[in-house]
Amino acid sequence: MRFVNFDHETSKLDFVRHRKTFFGISLAFLLTGIILLATMGLNLGIDFESGTTVDVLTEEAVTAEEIENEFQSIGFEPDDVVLAGDNNEIGRASFIGGLDQQESLQIQSHFEEEYGAVPNVSTVSPIVGQELAQNAIISVLIATVGIIIYVTIRFELLYGIAAIVALFHDALFIITVFAILQMEVNIPFIAAVLTIIGYSINDTIVTFDRIRENMEREEKVETFEKLAQVVNKSLVQTLARSINTVLTVVFAAGALLVFGGDGLRVFSLALVVGLAAGTYSSLFIAAQLWCIMKYRSIKRKLAKQAEEERKLALQENSTT
């Protein structure tokens, strides 16, 4: 394998030196997200709140505005309308809070007369919504615990801690974007977050593997400058691979975002945002955080050795 020339490349790309800037950018953005979550909250779909969806079936393509007008003509105001089907022949209207049986029958009767097909009506109860939300949180936590155990066994605990911090950074980054845009958060959103967690940890492990290889090549790493050189060298060597990989996946996710229709918009947008955040965190958060924690570990080890040598010297002096 051919490695990038370290002396030439790192003179231009010194990632560790700008670690405080990277941390500051992420912290500012994530604090904004936390404030938005505390004030505005997320736009939860009926997957996590009680509500009703009505799938209006037509023989020809329809628009969201047309479906909304039909509902308004019989006294209903849907919270959201998205189109589905190969030719946008399905209009899916969502009602937060739900509809009772009489209202559902009224809607079905109206659209059967209008389009010749009975709409499909499905309702999510508050209990089901709470269970879905709890299961989503549990699934993310299980994935996180599994990842930190694997990374700790595969590498060491410090790598695992840095990886988990990066993963929480990515998840909170996606949530912040959705809080700003107030896009609906539903089951496909959770699927996208779990997908990004898997992708991000893969990218982080590749970077950590290169750091470990370069650490093994060094005879002695006792100063922060030497440790920073190893990290910079590793990041430079994996930079092209990380960028090329994320671009190929972003092209696919971007195609889904543009051409996938309303039904895939939440999933594809979360993927695009998460891919960018995952690459950023692997290069600028996880590796820098590991460098800081590793240096502190080295300092403690050196201090312990110095203390042991001092005690040994005192014992030798006392015996003589």
Secondary structure, DSSP 8 states (H G I E B T S, - for coil): -----HHHHHTT--TGGGHHHHHHHHHHHHHHHHHHHHHT--EE-TTTS-EEEEEEE-SS---HHHHHHHHHHTT---SEEEEESTTS-EEEEEEET---HHHHHHHHHHHHHHHSS--EEEEE-HHHHHHHHHHHHHHHHHHHHHHHHHHHHHS-HHHHHHHHHHHHHHHHHHHHHHHHHT-EE-HHHHHHHHHHHHHHHHHHHHHHHHHHHHHHH-S---SHHHHHHHHHHHHHHHHHHHHHHHHHHHHHHHHHHHHS-GGGHHHHHHHHHHHHHHHHHIIIIIHHHHHHHHHHHHHHHHHHHHHHHHHHHHHHHHH-
